């Protein structure tokens, strides 16, 4: 039982150390923290997309879906580099483009709520 408690304390200490992204010490810490930030931005993007789609008519849903797929392709092209057997992802690029796209989706949602959905702006 004592060994389990010691293990739990070590795990909790390690989790607390990983959680402090203001004091990164290694490249791995930077990647870990960058990933956490990207994942949060991606979740916000998904939430904004779902919220907007719920307001759109059939044509609007088709337009936003094709726009989203094109945006994903552009993000991947801009933020990813392939080298032989390696794939390198620029997390800052991915996060910034995701935040920018979320703003776009939120702006379209705001328009839907206030003035009506303008399919011409979904492209």
Residue pairs with C-beta under 8 A, 6 or more apart in sequence:
18 29
18 32
21 29
21 32
21 33
21 36
21 37
24 30
24 33
31 91
34 91
34 92
34 95
35 91
37 91
37 95
38 91
38 94
38 95
38 98
41 95
41 98
41 99
41 102
42 98
44 98
44 99
44 102
45 98
45 101
45 102
45 105
48 102
48 105
48 106
48 109
49 64
49 68
49 105
51 105
51 109
52 64
52 105
52 106
52 108
52 109
52 112
53 61
53 64
55 109
55 112
55 113
55 117
56 63
56 64
56 112
56 117
56 119
56 122
57 117
57 119
59 119
60 117
60 119
60 122
63 119
63 122
63 123
64 108
64 122
67 122
67 123
71 101
74 97
75 93
75 94
75 97
75 98
75 101
78 93
78 97
79 89
79 90
79 93
79 94
79 97
80 87
80 88
80 89
80 90
81 87
81 88
81 90
82 88
108 117
108 118
108 121
108 122
111 117
111 118
111 121
